[in-house]
Amino acid sequence: MKILASMILGAAVLSAAAFTLPGCRDILGAKYSVGGTLTGLVGRGLVLQDESGNDLQLESNGGFAFSGGLENGAAYSVTIKTQPANPTQSCTVRNGSGTIDRANIGNIIVACTQTGRFAFVANQLSNDISAFAIDAANGALLPVNGSPFAATGTMPTALAVDPDGEFLYVANNGSGSVSVFSINSASGALTAVGLPTAAGSGPGAITIDPTDHYLYVANLVSDNVSVYTIENGVLRQIAGSPFRVGAEPAALTIDPNGNFLYVANFSGANVAVFAIDLSTGSLSNISGSPFGAGSGPLSIAIDPTNSFAYVAGEAAGSITEYSLNASSGALAALSGSPISVGSNPESLAADPAGRYVYAANVAANEIASYSITPASGILSLLSTVGAGSLPINLAVDPSGQFVYAANYNSHSISAYVVDAATGALAAVGGSPFAAGSQPHAIAID
């Protein structure tokens, strides 16, 4: 009887194994998709290519995925095969290579840019937004018909254009809110979208993640960051928002790969770094955060290679230089950092090619140009050029040809042409251009 029972049990095991083997083969042979998000496309003819030679032509912004799939352990590498035309654009790929690890790939970012079309200026005292068309030939600013446009909140202080160039988001410091305007793609005219959305107390900085899914607002007075999902310009605050970030968050930015949020805490004299949950937009502290910065940090710039970060210490009169760990988000001060700038740097901007950093020195009423040493990230002063009174905010156009400074006390915008060989700035003909009262921020579409 024992022998018979053993034979029956053995047969049952063999039968079960035979039944489950096909399922195992399905798991082992599973295919995983490779895709991500496209932003900023306005031209035609963009073609992506993966490592296997599989082509994908894209015609509109949003999510994309290559046909077919890859098995677990397979390598993938997505590149631009053909750039778009009519108009000509330059598209870049982020998070484009890696190895399949039993999951679909959905974090690839393809971002397309062109020479800046429009410039928008938040005029804090006159409670309006100036809009300008940018002359692509020389960088001059031409007022858009109907400009300035009335703000829908008080004391508009910070601006951000979404990666697709469709909406302008405005942080209203006085009314504690965020306003949304649609951008007319032909003229640059602004139209208010709905009512302002509540933020924290004293919102003073704003940024959007590279996939155009989430918007972040730094609330200076309430010491936190509000987080919203974006859907066709409509903002909805996420669960858990706002998030505590430190003492007087005055500036924030997101790394080019869209994985980490960097927050400069003015009173805290540090930079807090948070990992972004790509599925929800929520924030969590990374190991080692916050990282020390100079006294009174007011601006953060990250180079497009995602290797270095720079923080303007307005009160310390210095710029702190860091190496950036793209995997963990951590910062490490470079040797010799911080560097003294002999003034009060209030705003920093990196050019899109990763060659230069520009600093607005408000006490000296000047803009300084620095070269980035490729291997080390160390900054070297190249030149300075005069600006208006209290240049409080800087912006570089997406092509890297022009730089703009909002002059708070002289109610104007200074415009500069970048020397492609040296990085030096030269005033655009007709500069400075009149803005509203106390322009506080500038954003380029």
C-alpha positions in Angstrom: 0.0 0.0 0.0 2.9 2.4 0.8 4.4 1.7 -2.6 1.1 2.4 -4.3 0.6 5.7 -2.4 4.1 6.8 -3.3 3.4 6.1 -7.0 0.1 8.0 -6.9 1.9 11.0 -5.1 4.7 10.9 -7.7 2.2 11.0 -10.6 0.4 13.9 -9.0 3.6 15.9 -8.7 4.6 15.1 -12.3 1.1 16.1 -13.4 1.3 19.4 -11.5 4.7 20.2 -12.9 3.5 19.5 -16.4 0.5 21.8 -15.8 2.6 24.7 -14.6 5.5 24.5 -17.0 3.7 26.4 -19.9 3.0 29.2 -17.4 6.6 29.4 -16.5 7.6 29.6 -20.2 5.1 32.5 -20.6 6.7 34.3 -17.7 10.2 33.7 -18.9 9.2 34.9 -22.4 7.3 37.9 -21.3 7.7 41.1 -23.3 8.0 44.5 -21.7 7.2 47.8 -23.4 9.6 50.7 -23.8 8.1 54.2 -23.8 7.7 57.5 -22.0 6.6 61.1 -22.5 7.1 63.6 -25.4 6.9 67.3 -24.7 7.3 70.5 -26.6 6.7 69.2 -30.1 5.3 71.6 -32.6 7.2 70.6 -35.8 6.7 67.5 -38.0 8.8 64.5 -38.8 10.2 63.5 -35.4 11.4 59.9 -35.5 12.7 57.9 -32.5 14.8 54.7 -32.8 15.5 52.0 -30.3 18.5 49.8 -30.1 17.1 47.1 -32.3 16.4 49.6 -35.1 12.7 49.8 -34.4 11.5 53.2 -35.5 8.7 55.3 -34.0 7.3 58.5 -35.6 5.6 60.8 -33.2 3.2 63.6 -34.2 1.8 64.8 -30.9 2.9 65.4 -27.3 2.0 63.0 -24.5 2.8 59.3 -23.8 4.4 57.0 -26.4 5.6 53.4 -26.6 7.5 51.4 -29.2 5.7 48.5 -30.8 6.5 45.0 -29.7 8.6 44.6 -26.5 11.8 43.4 -25.0 12.4 40.3 -22.8 13.7 40.6 -19.2 17.4 41.4 -19.1 17.5 43.0 -22.6 19.2 46.3 -23.1 17.4 49.3 -24.6 18.7 52.6 -26.0 16.4 55.2 -27.4 17.8 57.9 -29.6 16.6 60.6 -32.0 16.8 59.4 -35.6 15.2 62.4 -37.3 14.7 65.8 -35.8 11.4 67.7 -36.5 11.1 70.5 -39.1 8.5 73.2 -39.9 9.6 74.7 -37.6 13.0 73.2 -37.0 13.4 71.9 -33.4 16.0 70.2 -31.3 14.8 67.2 -29.4 16.7 65.4 -26.7 16.2 62.1 -24.9 16.4 61.6 -21.1 16.5 58.3 -19.3 16.8 56.7 -22.7 19.0 53.7 -22.0 19.1 50.8 -19.5 18.2 47.2 -19.0 14.7 45.6 -18.7 14.1 44.4 -15.1 10.7 42.7 -15.1 8.8 45.9 -15.6 7.7 48.2 -18.5 9.8 51.2 -19.1 7.8 54.4 -19.0 10.1 57.2 -17.7 11.9 58.1 -21.0 11.5 61.9 -21.6 11.8 63.3 -25.1 11.9 67.2 -24.9 11.7 69.4 -28.0 12.7 73.0 -28.0 13.3 75.9 -30.5 14.3 79.5 -30.3 12.2 81.3 -27.7 8.9 82.7 -29.2 7.5 84.7 -26.3 8.7 86.2 -23.0 6.3 86.7 -20.1 7.0 89.0 -17.1 5.3 89.1 -13.7 4.9 92.7 -12.6 4.5 92.5 -8.8 3.3 96.0 -8.0 1.0 96.6 -11.1 -0.6 93.2 -10.7 -0.3 92.2 -14.4 1.7 90.1 -16.8 3.7 91.7 -19.7 3.9 89.5 -22.8 6.5 90.0 -25.5 7.2 88.3 -28.9 10.9 87.5 -29.3 12.6 88.5 -32.5 14.4 85.3 -33.4 17.0 87.2 -35.4 18.2 89.5 -32.7 16.4 88.7 -29.4 14.5 92.0 -29.2 11.2 92.1 -27.4 8.1 93.3 -29.1 4.9 93.8 -26.9 2.1 91.4 -27.7 -1.2 93.0 -28.7 -3.3 93.4 -25.5 -0.3 93.3 -23.1 -0.1 93.7 -20.2 -2.7 91.2 -19.1 -4.4 91.6 -15.8 -3.3 89.1 -13.1 -6.0 87.1 -11.5 -4.2 87.2 -8.1 -2.3 89.9 -6.2 1.5 90.4 -6.3 2.4 87.9 -9.1 5.9 86.9 -8.2 7.0 83.7 -10.1 6.2 82.2 -13.5 6.5 78.9 -15.3 5.6 77.8 -18.8 4.7 74.2 -19.2 7.0 72.0 -21.3 4.4 71.9 -24.2 4.3 75.7 -24.3 0.5 75.8 -23.9 0.0 77.3 -20.4 1.6 79.9 -18.2 1.4 79.3 -14.4 1.7 82.3 -12.1 2.4 82.2 -8.3 0.6 85.1 -6.6 2.5 86.0 -3.5 -0.1 88.4 -2.1 -3.2 86.2 -2.5 -1.6 82.9 -1.8 -2.7 81.3 -5.1 -1.6 80.0 -8.5 -3.2 81.4 -11.7 -3.3 79.6 -15.0 -3.3 81.3 -18.5 -3.5 79.7 -21.9 -1.0 80.9 -24.4 -2.1 81.7 -27.9 0.5 79.8 -30.0 0.3 82.3 -32.8 0.3 85.7 -31.0 1.5 85.0 -27.4 -1.7 86.5 -26.0 -2.9 85.2 -22.6 -6.3 84.1 -21.5 -7.1 83.3 -17.9 -8.2 79.6 -17.3 -10.7 79.3 -14.5 -10.2 80.7 -11.1 -6.9 80.8 -9.2 -6.0 77.7 -7.2 -5.2 78.0 -3.5 -1.5 77.6 -2.5 0.2 78.0 0.8 1.2 81.3 2.5 3.6 83.5 0.4 4.1 81.4 -2.7 7.3 82.7 -4.3 8.7 80.1 -6.6 7.2 77.6 -9.1 8.4 74.8 -11.3 6.9 72.0 -13.5 8.3 68.5 -13.9 9.7 67.6 -17.4 6.8 65.3 -18.2 4.3 68.1 -17.7 2.4 66.0 -15.1 3.1 67.9 -11.8 3.5 71.5 -10.7 5.4 72.5 -7.5 5.0 75.8 -5.6 7.4 76.9 -2.8 5.5 78.8 -0.1 8.0 81.1 1.6 5.9 82.0 4.7 4.3 78.6 5.5 7.6 76.7 4.9 6.2 74.1 2.6 5.7 73.1 -1.0 2.3 72.6 -2.6 2.1 69.9 -5.3 -0.5 69.7 -8.0 -1.4 67.3 -10.9 -1.8 69.1 -14.3 -4.5 68.1 -16.7 -5.0 70.4 -19.7 -4.0 73.4 -17.5 -6.3 72.4 -14.6 -4.5 72.0 -11.2 -5.5 69.5 -8.5 -3.6 69.3 -5.2 -2.3 65.8 -4.6 -2.8 63.8 -1.4 -0.4 64.7 1.3 0.3 68.2 -0.1 1.7 70.6 1.1 5.0 69.0 2.1 7.3 70.5 4.8 10.6 71.4 3.2 12.6 73.7 5.5 12.8 77.4 6.6 11.6 79.9 4.0 11.8 77.9 0.8 12.7 80.6 -1.8 13.6 78.7 -4.9 13.1 75.3 -6.4 14.0 73.3 -9.5 13.8 69.7 -10.8 16.7 67.8 -12.2 16.5 67.3 -16.0 15.6 63.6 -15.6 12.6 64.5 -13.5 13.5 62.4 -10.5 14.3 64.9 -7.8 13.1 68.3 -6.5 15.7 70.7 -5.1 14.5 73.4 -2.7 16.7 76.3 -1.5 15.7 77.3 2.0 16.6 81.0 2.6 16.6 81.0 6.4 17.8 77.5 6.7 20.9 78.2 4.5 20.6 74.8 2.9 19.2 72.9 -0.1 16.6 70.2 0.7 16.3 67.4 -1.9 13.3 65.2 -2.4 12.6 62.1 -4.5 9.6 62.5 -6.7 7.2 59.6 -6.9 6.6 59.5 -10.7 3.2 57.9 -10.4 1.8 60.5 -7.9 4.1 63.5 -7.7 4.5 63.1 -4.0 7.8 63.9 -2.2 10.1 62.0 0.1 13.4 63.0 1.7 16.6 61.5 0.3 19.5 60.4 2.4 21.8 63.2 3.6 19.3 66.0 2.9 19.3 68.9 3.5 22.7 70.0 2.2 24.5 73.1 3.4 24.6 76.2 1.2 25.7 79.8 1.6 23.8 82.3 3.6 20.5 83.3 2.1 20.2 80.9 -0.9 17.8 82.3 -3.5 18.3 80.4 -6.7 19.3 77.0 -8.0 20.6 76.0 -11.4 21.4 72.5 -12.6 23.5 71.9 -15.7 21.8 70.0 -18.5 24.2 67.0 -18.2 22.7 66.5 -14.7 26.2 66.4 -13.2 26.4 69.7 -11.4 24.3 72.1 -9.4 24.9 75.8 -8.4 23.2 77.8 -5.7 23.3 81.6 -5.3 23.9 82.7 -1.7 22.5 86.2 -1.9 23.3 87.1 1.7 26.8 85.5 1.5 27.7 87.0 -1.8 28.7 83.6 -3.1 27.9 80.7 -5.4 28.1 77.2 -4.0 29.1 74.6 -6.5 28.1 70.9 -6.2 28.6 67.6 -7.9 25.2 65.9 -8.4 24.6 62.2 -8.1 22.0 61.6 -10.8 21.0 58.2 -9.2 20.5 59.4 -5.6 20.0 63.1 -6.1 22.6 63.8 -3.4 24.8 66.9 -3.6 28.5 67.2 -2.7 30.3 70.5 -2.5 33.2 70.8 -5.0 36.7 71.6 -3.9 37.1 75.3 -3.5 33.4 75.9 -3.2 31.7 78.3 -2.5 33.2 81.0 -4.7 33.0 84.7 -3.8 31.3 86.8 -6.5 31.8 90.3 -4.8 28.1 91.2 -4.9 24.7 89.7 -4.1 23.8 87.0 -6.6 20.0 86.6 -6.6 19.3 84.6 -9.7 21.2 81.9 -11.6 20.5 80.4 -15.0 22.4 77.7 -17.0 22.5 77.7 -20.8 20.9 74.7 -22.4 24.2 73.4 -23.9 25.8 73.2 -20.4 28.7 75.6 -21.2 27.8 78.6 -19.1 26.1 79.8 -15.9 24.8 83.4 -15.7 24.4 85.2 -12.4 22.3 88.3 -11.6 24.3 90.4 -9.1 21.7 92.7 -7.7 24.0 95.0 -5.6 26.2 95.7 -8.6 23.4 95.9 -11.1 25.2 93.5 -13.5 25.0 90.1 -15.1 28.1 87.9 -14.7 28.9 85.1 -17.2 30.8 81.9 -15.9 32.1 79.0 -17.9 31.5 75.5 -16.6 34.6 73.3 -16.5 33.3 70.1 -18.1 35.2 67.6 -16.0 35.0 69.2 -12.6 32.0 71.6 -12.8 34.1 74.5 -11.4 33.0 78.0 -12.5 35.3 80.5 -14.0 34.3 84.1 -14.4 34.3 85.2 -18.1 32.9 88.7 -18.1 30.3 91.0 -16.6 27.8 93.4 -18.3 25.6 96.1 -16.9 21.9 95.6 -16.2 19.1 97.8 -15.0 18.4 98.6 -11.3 18.1 95.5 -9.2 18.2 92.7 -11.8 16.2 90.2 -9.7 15.5 87.3 -12.1 17.2 85.7 -15.2 16.0 83.5 -18.0 17.8 82.0 -21.0 15.9 81.2 -24.2 15.8 77.5 -25.1 18.3 77.9 -28.0 20.8 79.5 -25.7 21.2 82.5 -27.9 19.6 85.2 -25.7 19.5 86.0 -21.9 16.9 88.2 -20.3 17.0 90.0 -16.9 14.0 91.5 -15.0 15.1 94.8 -13.5 12.9 95.3 -10.4 13.6 98.9 -9.6 13.9 100.3 -13.2 10.7 98.5 -14.3 12.3 97.0 -17.4 13.8 93.9 -19.1 17.4 93.8 -20.2 18.1 91.6 -23.2 21.4 90.2 -24.3 22.9 88.2 -27.1 25.3 85.4 -26.2 28.6 85.2 -27.9 28.6 81.6 -29.1 32.4 81.4 -28.8 33.0 83.1 -25.5 29.7 83.1 -23.6 30.0 86.9 -23.2 26.8 89.0 -23.2 26.1 92.0 -25.4 23.1 94.2 -25.0 20.4 93.7 -27.7 19.5 96.8 -29.7 16.8 98.8 -28.0 17.4 97.1 -24.6 16.2 97.6 -21.9 12.5 97.1 -22.8 9.8 98.7 -20.7 7.8 96.3 -18.5 5.2 96.9 -15.7 5.8 98.1 -12.2 8.4 96.1 -10.3 8.9 93.1 -12.6 9.8 90.2 -10.4 10.1 87.2 -12.7 10.5 86.3 -16.4 9.7 83.1 -18.3 10.4 82.1 -21.9 8.1 80.0 -24.1 
